C-alpha cells in the first residue's frame, strides 16, 4: 500500500476546479472518508466526499458553475450538503461539522466546525483520513488519528473513545463488522469490547439501516466473517434471533448434533464461490432456519429435524418482513429454495425413478439450477470420503436430470388441462374439487399413468370426477 495519494487523470479537471473554488471562496477543501481509504488500498471508487471549512451549499454552487458540461446538482439545505454528478463521478460536498448526541437518538446536534472536528466525529481512523485540495499543500495526506498506520496493520479502530463513539451512533457497530468483512481487517480489541458490552444500543437504529449493513456483508466474498463477529459481539440475538437460535450444540446419550449456525454460514461461504446472486446467498444462510424448532432426540435415530424444510419456508415471510427485505418474488424465490433444499439430496441417495426426476423438475421450475447449486454448497463435513460421495451423487443426479429434461422438456411444464378448463368442463365454480382434480392430473402424468396430452387428460378427469360425485352425493 502506497502512502502517497494518487489522483487519476479523469479526476484532475474536477479537483482543479475544487482548488479554484476553495481559493475563490476562502473555504479550504479536502477529500475525506471512504474515497481516500479505498484509493490508498488500491480499490476503485466513484463516490467522492469533499469537506470544506465553510458552507457546503455555497461551495457546491460555485463548483458547479465552473464545471463543463454543467453537472446535475441536488441541494439538501436542511443538512447543509449537496450532491453533484459529473462525468460518472458522484460527489458529495459538506461543510466541516462537529456533532453531539442525545442518549435516546442517533440524530446528532450539528454545528459548524474545523477539519479536526469533522475528522474526529468519523467512525474509524481509516475513514478519518483527508487529502488537501488547496494550492499550498495540494495532495498532502492529513492523518490526525494514525489512520495510515491502521491501514497498514489492517485494523478497525475508532478515532475517539469507542464506548462514546458507539453509544453516540450505534450503527457504527454494524459498520465495524461490515468493514472488517469487506476489507479483511480485524476489529481492534478495545473497539470490539466496546461493541460487545453495549449491544442493546443497536435498538435505537432503524431496521432499514441495519439491513443495509447486512446486505453489504452478504455481498462480500466470505460473509461468515461478519456473522461470526455479530454473534461474538452479542448483537445476533437483537438483530437476527432466528440465527441465534441455531447457535450451539446439545448432547443426549453422548451424541451431539452439529452447530447449525456455523454450518449455515459455512454453506453461505461455499455458495459465494459459485454465485453473486444475493438472494441465492440468503437462501443458503436460511436453508436450515427451521431446525431449532423441529429438533428432537430419538434413542434409535439420534438427533432429527423432521419437517424443518417446510417450517423454514413458513418462517421466511416473517423474517423478510422484520428485516425490511423485499416482500415480492425475491422473498418467494428464497422461500421456495428453503422448502426444496433437501429434495435433491434425498433423491441422490436412492435409486432415482424418472417420475421422481420429473416431479423435481416441474416443482423447481426455473429455480432448478439454483437449487442444485444450493445443494452442492450444503456439504460441510470434515470427512473427505463422505464429501466425495455426496458430490458424486449430486453429479449423477444432475446428469440424470439433463437426460430427462432433454427427453421430456419438462422445464416450466404445466398440465394440458388448466383449472379454468376443469371448471368449464364440469360447470362448477372455484372449489376444493377443482384443486383435487388438477393436482391429481398433475401427479398422474408425472408418475407416467396418464399421457401428457389433452385427450388422455380429459378421459382421466372424467373418471376422477365420477369418483368425486360418488363421495359428494353419498
N, C-alpha and C positions, 0 to 999 in steps of 0.2 A: 504494500500500500504506500503510495506516494503522499508526502505531506504537503507538497505544493498543490495549489488549486489550478486545475486545467480548465480554461474557457474554450469551448468549441467554436469553430468558425461561424456556424449558423446562429450562435448566440451573441456574437461580437457586436452586431449592429444594435441589438436590444440593449446590451449593457453599456454601450457608448452613449445611448440616449438616456439611460438611467443616470450616468455620470453627469451629463449635461443638465438633466432635471434637478439633480441634487445641488449642483453649483448655482443654478438659476434661483432656486427657492431657498437655498441655505439650509436644506434638510439633509444631513448625512444619511447615506443609504447603504444597506448591507444585504447580501444574500444570507439566508438563515435556514436552519431546520433540515428537513429530510433531503432536500436537493443537495446541500453541502455534504451531508453524510454519505449519500449514495454516490456522488461523484468521487469522493475520496476512496470509496470502496470499489470503484470501477463498475458501479451499477448504473443502468440507464434510467433517466427520469426526465419527464417533460413538464413536471409540476414545479414551478419556481416560486419560492416565497421571498419577498423583499420587505424588509423593515426599514422605515425611515424615522429619524428623530424629528418628528413634526406631524403634520396632518397627512394621513394615508390617502384620504379622498382628494385633497389638493394635489398631492404628488401624482396620483393616478391620472387626474385630468390633464396635468401638464405633460406627463409622459405620453399619453395617448395622442396629444396634439402634435408631438414631434415624430411619431411613428408613421411610416408609409409602407404599404397601404394602411389606411385608417383602420384600427382594430375595433372589434366589438368590446364594449366595456359595460360591466354591471357595477353599480354603486350600492353599498349597503350602509347607508348613512347612520343607522342606529348602532352599528358595530364599528364604524369608522374604518371600514375596509372596502376594497374594490377588487374586481377580477377582470383581467384583460386576456383575451385570446389573440395571440399574434403568431402567425406562421406555424401553427401546430403546437405552440408553447402556451401552457396555462399559467398565467402569472397572477399571484395574489399579493396585493400591497396593503400594508397596515402601518399605522404609527406605532412607535415603541410604547409599550404599556407596562404598568405594574398592576398586580391583582391582589385582592384579599377575599377570603371566603367566609361564609357562614357555615356552621356545622351541619345544618339540615338541607343544604343545597350545594350543587356543583356549579351554580351560576355565580361567577365572581363579580365583585365590585371593581370596576376598571377605572384607572386614572392614567393620564399621560406619564411617561417615564423615560428613563435613559436606556441606552442599549444594554447596559448591565442589568437593569431592572427587567428588561424584556427577556434576556437570555436566562436569567435566574428563575423565571417562572416556568420555563420549559420542563418537559417531563424527565428527560435523561440527558446526561452530559454529551452523548454522541449526537443529540439533536440540538445542543446549545452552542454549536459552532457557528461562526459568522465569517463572511468574506467581505472585505471592504470594496465598495463600488464608488469610491471617492478618489479624486485625482491625486491627492498627496500620498496615498498608500494603497492604490488600486491593486486588487488581487491578494492582499495580505490576509492570512487566516488569523482570526481573533479567537483565542481559546482561553476563556476565563475559568473553566471548570475541568481541565485535564481531559477534554473530550478526545483529543488526538491520541493520548496515551491509552484511553479506554477502547478506542477503535483498534489499536494495536493489540491490546490484551483480550479483545473480544468479550467485553463485559458490559452489562446493562447496570447503570448506577445513576442515582438522582443527583442533580446539582446541589440541592439543599438537603436538610434532614428528611429522610424518606418517610418517616412517620407523618410529618406535616404534608409532604408532597402528595401522599396517597390519601390522607384524610381530606385534604382540600379538594382533590379531584380523583375519586376512586376509580374512574375509568382508566387511569394510568396503570392500575394493577393489571388489567387485561392487556393494555398496550405493552407492558413489560414482557408479558408472556408471549404476545404476538411477535415482538421484535426478536426475542430470543429464538423463537421458532423460525422466523423468516431468515434471520442472518446467521444462525448457528452460533449465537453468543450465549454466555451464561449470565444469569442474574446474580450480581454481587451479593454476598452473604447478608450483610446488614439490610440491603434493599429488599431481598427476598423475605427476611424475617419481618420487615415492616408490613409486607403484604399478608403473611400468614397469621399475624397477630391481630389484624383488624379486618378480616374478610367481610364482616357484616356491613361495612361501609358501602359495599357494592350495591346494596339495596336502594340507594338513592339515585342510581343510574337507570335510565330508561332501558327497557328490554331491547329496543331497536339499536341503541349504541353498543350494547353487549354483543348482540348477534352480529353486528358488523365486524367486530373483532373475531368472533368465532368463524365467520365466513372467510376472513383473511387467513386464519390458522388452517382452515380446511383446504385452502388453495396452495399451501406450501408443499414441499417435497416430502416432509416427514411430520404430519400433523400430530403424531403420537407425542412428540416432544412437548407441544403445547398442552395437550390434555393431561400428561403426567404432571406438569408444573401446576396446572389448575387444581388437580387433585391434591398435590402436596402442599399447596398454599391454602387449603381449606376453603377454596372457592366453589368446588364442584357441587357440594350439597345445595348451595344457594342458587347457582345458575343452571344446573343440569342434574336434578335429583335422581332422574331415571338412570343416568350413567353411574352416579354414586352408589345406587342400589346394587350395581353389578360388581362393585369393588370387593375384593377379599375372597377367601376360600373357607369352606366349612367342612368339618370332619364328622364322619359317622362310621363306627366299626373299623376305624383305621383307614377309611377311604376318604380322599379329598376330591372335590370337583375342581376344575380349573378356574382360575380367576377370570371371570368373563369380561371384566373391564379391560385388563391387559390383553386378553385375546382379541377383543373388538378393536382396540386401537392398533394392534398388530395387523389385523385384517385391513384396516384403513390404510396403513402404510403400504401393505402389499399391493392394494389396488391403485395406489397413487403412482406406482411404477408402470401401470397399464393405461391410465386414463387421466385426463384433466377435467372430465365431466364432474362438476361439483356435486350433482345430485346422486350420481352413482357412488361418489365418496360418502355422502350422507347415508345411503343405503348400507354401505359397508360398516359404518360406525354403528348403525341402529339395527343391524340384522338380528342380533340376539337380545334386543331390548326387553323381550317378554320373558326371559329366563328367570329373573329373580322371583317373579310371582308364580311360575309353574314348577319351581324346583321342588323335588320330592326325593326321599331316600327309600329305596326298596331293598330289603335284605338280600334278594336274589340278583336284581338288576343293578344295584348300586344307585348312583345319582341319576335321576331322569329329569327331563324338561319337556314332557309331552305337551304338545299344543302351543309351544312358545312362539311358533311362526304366526299362527292365527291371532294370538293375543297381541304379539308385537305389532302386527298390521293394524289392529284396532287402536293401538296407542299412538300411532303416527299422527293422525289428525290433531290430537290433543297436544302433542309435543310441538308440532309445527305452529299451531295456533299460539301457544305460550311463547315460543321463541320469535314470533312475528315473521316466520318464514312464509313463503307464498302458499296460499291455500288453493292452488289451482292444479293443473296437470302435473306440475313438478312434485307436489305432495302425493298425488295418486301414483305417480311413477315410483317414488320411494316406497310407498305402501305396498305396491304390487311386488316389488323385488323382495321386500322383507317377508311377505307372506309366502313367496315361492322359493326362497333361497335354499331350502333343504331338498326340494324336489329332484333336481338333477343328481344330487349326491345319493339319495336313496335309490334312484334308478341305476346309477353306475355300479352299485353294489350287487345287483341282481342280474339275472338273465333278462334282457330287455326285449319286450314284445313291440311289434310295430304299432299296435294300438296305444300302448303307453307312450311311445315317442310322439305319435300324432296328437295325443291329448296334451302333452307338454308343449308342443309347438303351437297348438291352437291357443292355449291359455296364456302362454308367454307372449305370443304375437310379436310385435316389433321390438320387444324388450328381450328377446331370446339371447342375442349375443351378449348383452349386458348382464343377463342372469348367469350365463356360463362364465363370464369374466369374474363376477362376484364369487361364484363357487370356486373358481381357481384360486382366488385370494384367500378363501376361507379354510386354509390349512396352515396351522401354526405349530404343529407338532415338532418336537425336537428330534424325533426318531426318523432317521433318513429313510429307512426301508418303508415305514408307514407313509411318509410323504411321497416317496416314489410311486408306491402302489396307488395312492389317491390320484396323483396326476395322470398315471397311465389309464386308470379307469375313466377319468374325465376326458382324456383324449379319445378313448374308444367311444364314449358317448357322443362326442362331437362328430366323429366320423359317421356314426350310425344316423345321427340327426340329419347330416348332409345328404346321406343316401335316401332317407325317407322324404326329405324336402324336395330333392331332385325328382323323385318318383311321383309324389303326390301334390307337390306345390301347395302346401298347406298353410304357408305363412299368411296371416290375416284372413284365414278361412272363415266362412260363415255357412251355416246350413242352407240348402237350396230352397227351403221354405221359411219365411220370417214369421215373427209373432203377428204382424198385421195380416199376413196370408192366412194364418190359423184362425184369427177372429172372423175373417170374411168367409172362410170355408164352412165354419160351423155356426156362423151367425151368433157369435157370443161377444160380450163386452170384455174389456181387460179384466182378467181374473187370475186366480191361482191356477186354474186348469190350463190356461194358455201357457203359463210358465212350465207346468208339468209336461205338456206335450212338446214344447220347444226343446227343453233340456233333455227329454227322453230321446227325441230325434237326434240331437247332437251326440249323445252318448252312444246310440246305436250305430251311427255312421262311423264314429271314431273307433268303435270296437269291431268294425267290419261286418256287422249284422245286417246293415242296410246299405245299398249302393248310394254313392254321393251324386244322386240325380233327382230331379224334381218328381218324376213319375213314381219312383220307388219310395220317395219320402211321403208322398200323398197316400199311397197304399198303407204305409206304416202308420201314419197319423190316423187314418180312418179306423184301423183296427184298435189302436190305443184309445181313441175317443169312445168306442163302444164299451171298453172296459171301464172308462170313467163314468159313462152314463149308467152302467150297471151299479156302480158304487153310489152314485148320486141318487138314483131312483130307489135304492133299497130302503 
